[in-house]
Amino acid sequence: MHQWLRDGAVNASHPRFFGLFQPPAGPDAVTADALVALHDPSLALGAAAPLAVALEAHVLRALAARIGWTGSLHATFTTGGAEANLTALLLALGRHFPSVRDDGVASLAARPRIYVTAETHASVLRAAQVAGLGRSACREVRCDRAFRMDLRALREAVREDRAAGWAPFFVAATAGTTSCGAVDPLRALSVFARAEDLWLHVDGAFGATALLAPNVAPALDGVAGADSLTWDAHKWLGSAQGAGMLFSPHEHLAAQVFGVDAPYLPGGAHPWSTTLQWSRRAAGAKVFALLAATGWARMAARVERCAALGERLRARLLDDGATVFGEGPLPVVAFATPAMRRGADDPAREAARLRREGVAFVTDTRVAGRFPALRACVANPSTADADVDALAEAVRANR
């Protein structure tokens, strides 16, 4: 079994794996996850696994403090960012349209509107579909030159939609877009959302880990003004997969939205009554083990090191005449060589070459859905200067 899993999948632990947000899981987190599998506590009921529930609450409170939320809080582990984004959308629906819980969206006089950009993760569109709003409830707002949500365009879109009979309620901001690592203007968006009575959700599945590093955290300035935040511990943080997280300062809203009558279970604020999931494993144990073994200072150093490597790669590419999409500081680098801009080379073909020749694992993408590019994400703490330099040299040789 070990050999099958080792040889039958991409080696995401390699220091030149610049593909998706998947750094290697540390031994402490792996051991904790194995212990969870052995004892198999179910987190549906607090009384059935009190230590596991308390452990998760402790981890979530500690991370919430890095967001800036130290008071009342709803926070839970999820299967990943897609579930967390869906949860945030359902919480927002429950707050703005309470009748939806029992009577569905058909009970509404006006159709709810969601605001996204071309860089918003596709899981938000799927969440709109699953919630019964339909994907067309999402209105795409233009980006600025750095691929961040344009506040003027958002303001105009909200005004137009209200005049046309829509019911604006949800802004899907991103802290670290998948294609180029862009961070939307969170502080300005939070001020606007409060003034317009809109729910501001921040998808920080990758980028929220920047909050752990003093030199990188300012990129997420204003995140504490959001109504909810998605954060995946199995991305930049380095936990094994299946450790998404959803945070919201609206402590009691989840029970109103997800609470149901289950007479065979005791009442109260048990995990099953405040989340989409019912029975679930203790995903927080591996995150607790990871943070306890690493410590805040070493974790901050890891994050800052990855950010510095991303900046090093950007600088090398720019020096060689490449176009780099986005501005950083998150270490997701999307770029097009002069040959790609001329149409003489194709990003997908170049990515395949780099993988085939063993230079590095990179992927191709379309930034904002329009600009073909290569994409490299630095999330592995074992990646070194020589690794990003090797990628830059290989790309330069074929420009």
Secondary structure as the mmCIF struct_conf table of DSSP 4:
data_model
#
loop_
_struct_conf.conf_type_id
_struct_conf.id
_struct_conf.beg_label_comp_id
_struct_conf.beg_label_asym_id
_struct_conf.beg_label_seq_id
_struct_conf.end_label_comp_id
_struct_conf.end_label_asym_id
_struct_conf.end_label_seq_id
HELX_RH_AL_P HELX_RH_AL_P1 HIS A 2 ASP A 7
TURN_TY1_P TURN_TY1_P1 GLY A 8 GLY A 8
BEND BEND1 ALA A 9 ALA A 9
TURN_TY1_P TURN_TY1_P2 ALA A 12 SER A 13
BEND BEND2 HIS A 14 HIS A 14
TURN_TY1_P TURN_TY1_P3 PRO A 15 ARG A 16
STRN STRN1 PHE A 17 PHE A 17
BEND BEND3 GLY A 19 PHE A 21
HELX_LH_PP_P HELX_LH_PP_P1 PRO A 23 GLY A 26
HELX_RH_AL_P HELX_RH_AL_P2 PRO A 27 HIS A 39
TURN_TY1_P TURN_TY1_P4 LEU A 43 ALA A 44
TURN_TY1_P TURN_TY1_P5 GLY A 46 ALA A 48
BEND BEND4 ALA A 49 ALA A 49
HELX_RH_AL_P HELX_RH_AL_P3 PRO A 50 ILE A 67
TURN_TY1_P TURN_TY1_P6 GLY A 68 GLY A 68
BEND BEND5 GLY A 71 SER A 72
STRN STRN2 HIS A 74 THR A 78
BEND BEND6 THR A 79 GLY A 80
HELX_RH_AL_P HELX_RH_AL_P4 GLY A 81 HIS A 96
TURN_TY1_P TURN_TY1_P7 PRO A 98 SER A 99
HELX_RH_AL_P HELX_RH_AL_P5 VAL A 100 ASP A 103
HELX_RH_3T_P HELX_RH_3T_P1 VAL A 105 SER A 107
BEND BEND7 ALA A 109 ALA A 110
STRN STRN3 PRO A 112 VAL A 116
TURN_TY1_P TURN_TY1_P8 ALA A 118 GLU A 119
BEND BEND8 THR A 120 THR A 120
HELX_RH_AL_P HELX_RH_AL_P6 ALA A 122 VAL A 130
TURN_TY1_P TURN_TY1_P9 ALA A 131 GLY A 132
BEND BEND9 LEU A 133 LEU A 133
HELX_RH_3T_P HELX_RH_3T_P2 ARG A 135 ALA A 137
STRN STRN4 CYS A 138 GLU A 140
HELX_LH_PP_P HELX_LH_PP_P2 VAL A 141 ARG A 142
STRN STRN5 CYS A 143 CYS A 143
TURN_TY1_P TURN_TY1_P10 ARG A 145 ALA A 146
BEND BEND10 PHE A 147 PHE A 147
STRN STRN6 MET A 149 MET A 149
HELX_RH_AL_P HELX_RH_AL_P7 LEU A 151 ALA A 163
TURN_TY1_P TURN_TY1_P11 ALA A 164 GLY A 165
STRN STRN7 ALA A 167 THR A 174
STRN STRN8 ALA A 175 ALA A 175
BEND BEND11 GLY A 176 GLY A 176
TURN_TY1_P TURN_TY1_P12 THR A 178 CYS A 180
STRN STRN9 VAL A 183 VAL A 183
HELX_RH_AL_P HELX_RH_AL_P8 LEU A 186 GLU A 196
TURN_TY1_P TURN_TY1_P13 ASP A 197 ASP A 197
STRN STRN10 TRP A 199 ASP A 203
TURN_TY1_P TURN_TY1_P14 ALA A 205 PHE A 206
HELX_RH_3T_P HELX_RH_3T_P3 GLY A 207 LEU A 212
BEND BEND12 ALA A 213 ALA A 213
TURN_TY1_P TURN_TY1_P15 PRO A 214 VAL A 216
HELX_RH_3T_P HELX_RH_3T_P4 ALA A 217 LEU A 220
TURN_TY1_P TURN_TY1_P16 ASP A 221 GLY A 222
HELX_RH_3T_P HELX_RH_3T_P5 VAL A 223 GLY A 225
BEND BEND13 ALA A 226 ASP A 227
STRN STRN11 SER A 228 ASP A 232
TURN_TY1_P TURN_TY1_P17 ALA A 233 LEU A 237
HELX_LH_PP_P HELX_LH_PP_P3 SER A 239 ALA A 240
BEND BEND14 GLN A 241 GLY A 242
STRN STRN12 GLY A 244 SER A 248
BEND BEND15 PRO A 249 PRO A 249
TURN_TY1_P TURN_TY1_P18 GLU A 251 HIS A 252
HELX_RH_AL_P HELX_RH_AL_P9 LEU A 253 PHE A 258
TURN_TY1_P TURN_TY1_P19 PRO A 263 TYR A 264
BEND BEND16 LEU A 265 LEU A 265
BEND BEND17 GLY A 268 ALA A 269
HELX_RH_3T_P HELX_RH_3T_P6 PRO A 271 SER A 273
BEND BEND18 THR A 274 LEU A 276
BEND BEND19 TRP A 278 SER A 279
TURN_TY1_P TURN_TY1_P20 ALA A 283 ALA A 283
HELX_RH_AL_P HELX_RH_AL_P10 GLY A 284 THR A 294
HELX_RH_AL_P HELX_RH_AL_P11 TRP A 296 ASP A 319
TURN_TY1_P TURN_TY1_P21 ASP A 320 GLY A 321
STRN STRN13 THR A 323 PHE A 325
BEND BEND20 GLY A 326 GLY A 326
BEND BEND21 PRO A 329 PRO A 331
STRN STRN14 VAL A 332 ALA A 336
HELX_RH_AL_P HELX_RH_AL_P12 PRO A 338 ARG A 342
TURN_TY1_P TURN_TY1_P22 GLY A 343 GLY A 343
BEND BEND22 ALA A 344 ASP A 345
HELX_RH_AL_P HELX_RH_AL_P13 PRO A 347 ARG A 356
TURN_TY1_P TURN_TY1_P23 GLU A 357 GLY A 358
BEND BEND23 VAL A 359 VAL A 359
STRN STRN15 PHE A 361 PHE A 361
STRN STRN16 THR A 363 VAL A 367
TURN_TY1_P TURN_TY1_P24 ALA A 368 ARG A 370
STRN STRN17 PHE A 371 CYS A 377
TURN_TY1_P TURN_TY1_P25 PRO A 381 SER A 382
HELX_RH_AL_P HELX_RH_AL_P14 ASP A 385 ARG A 396
TURN_TY1_P TURN_TY1_P26 ALA A 397 ASN A 398
#
